[in-house]
Amino acid sequence: MKKRTIYGVLLAFLVGGCSTATPPIIEYKLTPEYNIESFKVDGCKENSLKIAKVFTQKSLESSDMNYMIGKNKQYKFTQSIWTQSLDKAVGDELLNYLRDTKIFKSVQLFKSRSKSEYLLETNVEKFIQHFSKDEKKSYVEVVITLTLLDVKNNRLIDSHSFSSKVESSSIDAEGGVDALSDALGDVLTQSGSWLSGVCR
């Protein structure tokens, strides 16, 4: 019995010593920086805006971080994920930005029960990091289309697509996140200028 116990302990030690530790999964959050201009428009100052649920492709409705190599090969980072799904993250950032611009009297998400004069539809068409075939260069691309609707009259006011490409500072997920944050900030700033023009 004693020999069996010793052998058992030795085997457990050897197996435990040979096991490989699983690398930790790193969670990333978008941190866009944008310009808050002093929009001198009065057309929407007394009106409220509601942001509809963000439309996007299925791959952006999860916390997975995807990337592309070349033109048609898409992969998923194994040790990096988003803190929340991209459709929700983009919706939250758009909400924060539009509230800061003060173009509208109030800005709410689609879950709010309050009534609004305008509805903003958002379609995230591209939100991804690209790598060259030799994986020595990387850039990100963000394309978002916004559509403004007059709720009371059930009328399309205007629709516009915004895009931004930014080179990654490093050839990895972290560099892609920084670049995607910059690209989103650029798109948000463009959207503010567009909305201020629509509201004149």
C-alpha positions as CSV (number, residue, x, y, z in Angstrom):
1,M,0.0,0.0,0.0
2,K,2.8,2.3,0.8
3,K,4.6,1.8,-2.5
4,R,1.3,2.3,-4.4
5,T,0.8,5.6,-2.6
6,I,4.3,6.8,-3.4
7,Y,3.9,5.9,-7.1
8,G,0.5,7.6,-7.2
9,V,1.9,10.8,-5.7
10,L,4.9,10.7,-8.1
11,L,2.6,10.2,-11.1
12,A,0.4,13.1,-10.1
13,F,3.5,15.3,-9.7
14,L,4.8,14.4,-13.2
15,V,1.4,14.9,-14.9
16,G,0.9,18.2,-13.1
17,G,4.4,19.4,-13.9
18,C,3.9,18.7,-17.6
19,S,0.6,20.5,-18.0
20,T,0.6,23.8,-20.0
21,A,-0.9,26.9,-18.5
22,T,-3.7,28.4,-20.6
23,P,-2.8,32.0,-21.7
24,P,-5.2,34.5,-20.2
25,I,-7.9,36.0,-22.4
26,I,-7.6,39.8,-22.6
27,E,-10.7,41.9,-22.8
28,Y,-10.6,45.2,-24.7
29,K,-12.9,48.2,-24.7
30,L,-13.3,50.9,-27.4
31,T,-12.1,54.3,-26.2
32,P,-12.8,56.7,-29.1
33,E,-11.7,60.3,-28.9
34,Y,-13.7,62.9,-30.9
35,N,-14.0,66.6,-31.4
36,I,-17.0,68.2,-29.7
37,E,-17.7,71.2,-31.9
38,S,-19.9,74.1,-30.9
39,F,-22.7,73.4,-33.4
40,K,-24.7,76.6,-33.8
41,V,-27.9,75.0,-35.0
42,D,-31.4,75.5,-33.7
43,G,-33.4,73.2,-35.9
44,C,-33.3,70.3,-33.5
45,K,-32.6,72.0,-30.2
46,E,-36.2,71.5,-29.0
47,N,-36.5,68.0,-30.3
48,S,-35.6,64.6,-28.9
49,L,-33.8,61.8,-30.7
50,K,-34.0,58.1,-30.1
51,I,-31.2,55.7,-31.3
52,A,-32.6,52.5,-32.8
53,K,-31.0,49.1,-32.1
54,V,-27.8,49.0,-34.1
55,F,-27.9,46.8,-37.3
56,T,-24.9,44.8,-38.1
57,Q,-23.6,41.5,-39.5
58,K,-23.8,38.4,-37.2
59,S,-20.1,38.3,-36.6
60,L,-20.3,41.7,-34.8
61,E,-23.1,40.7,-32.5
62,S,-20.7,38.9,-30.1
63,S,-17.6,39.7,-28.1
64,D,-15.4,37.9,-30.6
65,M,-12.6,39.9,-32.1
66,N,-12.2,39.2,-35.8
67,Y,-9.5,40.1,-38.3
68,M,-8.8,39.6,-42.0
69,I,-5.7,38.5,-43.8
70,G,-5.7,39.5,-47.5
71,K,-9.0,40.2,-49.1
72,N,-11.1,37.2,-48.2
73,K,-9.8,35.2,-45.3
74,Q,-11.4,36.1,-41.9
75,Y,-10.1,34.7,-38.6
76,K,-10.9,35.2,-34.9
77,F,-8.3,36.2,-32.2
78,T,-8.1,33.4,-29.6
79,Q,-6.7,35.3,-26.6
80,S,-8.5,38.6,-27.2
81,I,-12.2,39.6,-26.9
82,W,-14.4,42.7,-26.6
83,T,-15.8,43.6,-23.2
84,Q,-19.2,43.7,-24.9
85,S,-20.6,43.0,-28.4
86,L,-19.7,45.5,-31.0
87,D,-23.2,46.5,-31.9
88,K,-23.9,47.5,-28.3
89,A,-20.5,49.2,-27.9
90,V,-21.0,51.3,-31.0
91,G,-24.6,52.2,-29.9
92,D,-23.3,53.3,-26.5
93,E,-20.5,55.4,-28.0
94,L,-22.9,57.0,-30.4
95,L,-25.3,57.9,-27.6
96,N,-22.5,59.5,-25.5
97,Y,-21.2,61.5,-28.5
98,L,-24.6,62.8,-29.6
99,R,-25.4,63.8,-26.0
100,D,-22.2,65.8,-25.8
101,T,-22.9,67.6,-29.1
102,K,-26.2,69.0,-27.7
103,I,-27.6,69.1,-31.2
104,F,-30.8,67.6,-29.8
105,K,-32.7,68.4,-26.6
106,S,-32.3,64.8,-25.5
107,V,-30.9,61.6,-26.8
108,Q,-32.1,58.2,-25.7
109,L,-31.6,54.5,-26.7
110,F,-34.3,52.5,-28.2
111,K,-35.2,50.8,-24.9
112,S,-36.4,54.1,-23.5
113,R,-40.2,54.5,-23.2
114,S,-40.0,58.2,-23.8
115,K,-41.4,59.6,-27.0
116,S,-39.1,61.3,-29.6
117,E,-39.5,63.4,-32.7
118,Y,-36.6,61.7,-34.5
119,L,-35.3,58.2,-34.9
120,L,-31.7,57.4,-35.8
121,E,-30.9,54.1,-37.5
122,T,-27.4,52.8,-37.4
123,N,-25.9,50.2,-39.7
124,V,-22.3,49.0,-39.0
125,E,-21.1,47.7,-42.3
126,K,-17.4,47.3,-41.6
127,F,-15.6,47.2,-38.3
128,I,-12.5,45.1,-38.7
129,Q,-8.7,44.9,-38.6
130,H,-6.8,44.0,-41.8
131,F,-3.4,42.3,-42.0
132,S,-1.3,42.1,-45.2
133,K,-0.6,38.6,-46.5
134,D,2.9,38.6,-45.0
135,E,1.4,39.9,-41.7
136,K,3.9,42.7,-41.6
137,K,1.4,45.6,-41.9
138,S,-2.0,46.2,-40.5
139,Y,-4.8,48.8,-40.7
140,V,-8.4,49.0,-39.6
141,E,-11.6,50.0,-41.5
142,V,-14.8,51.3,-40.1
143,V,-17.9,52.0,-42.2
144,I,-21.2,53.1,-40.6
145,T,-24.4,54.3,-42.3
146,L,-26.8,56.6,-40.4
147,T,-30.4,57.2,-41.3
148,L,-32.5,60.0,-39.7
149,L,-36.3,59.5,-39.7
150,D,-39.1,61.9,-38.8
151,V,-41.2,59.7,-36.5
152,K,-44.4,61.8,-36.4
153,N,-44.6,62.1,-40.2
154,N,-43.0,58.7,-40.9
155,R,-40.6,60.4,-43.3
156,L,-37.0,59.8,-44.3
157,I,-35.0,63.0,-43.7
158,D,-31.6,61.9,-44.8
159,S,-29.1,59.0,-44.9
160,H,-25.4,59.1,-45.1
161,S,-22.4,56.7,-44.9
162,F,-19.2,57.5,-43.0
163,S,-15.9,55.7,-43.3
164,S,-12.4,55.8,-41.8
165,K,-9.2,53.8,-42.3
166,V,-6.4,54.0,-39.7
167,E,-3.0,52.2,-39.7
168,S,-2.4,50.0,-36.6
169,S,0.5,51.1,-34.3
170,S,1.4,47.4,-33.8
171,I,0.8,44.1,-35.6
172,D,-1.5,42.6,-32.9
173,A,-4.9,42.9,-31.3
174,E,-4.0,45.8,-29.1
175,G,-2.8,47.9,-32.0
176,G,-6.0,47.1,-33.8
177,V,-8.1,48.1,-30.8
178,D,-6.3,51.5,-30.6
179,A,-6.8,52.0,-34.4
180,L,-10.4,51.0,-34.3
181,S,-11.0,53.5,-31.4
182,D,-9.4,56.3,-33.5
183,A,-11.4,55.3,-36.6
184,L,-14.7,55.2,-34.7
185,G,-13.9,58.6,-33.2
186,D,-13.4,60.0,-36.7
187,V,-16.7,58.5,-37.9
188,L,-18.5,60.0,-34.9
189,T,-17.1,63.4,-35.5
190,Q,-18.2,63.2,-39.2
191,S,-21.7,62.2,-38.1
192,G,-22.0,65.3,-35.8
193,S,-21.2,67.6,-38.7
194,W,-23.7,65.8,-40.9
195,L,-26.5,66.0,-38.3
196,S,-25.8,69.6,-37.6
197,G,-26.3,70.3,-41.3
198,V,-29.5,68.3,-41.5
199,C,-30.9,70.2,-38.5
200,R,-30.3,73.7,-39.9
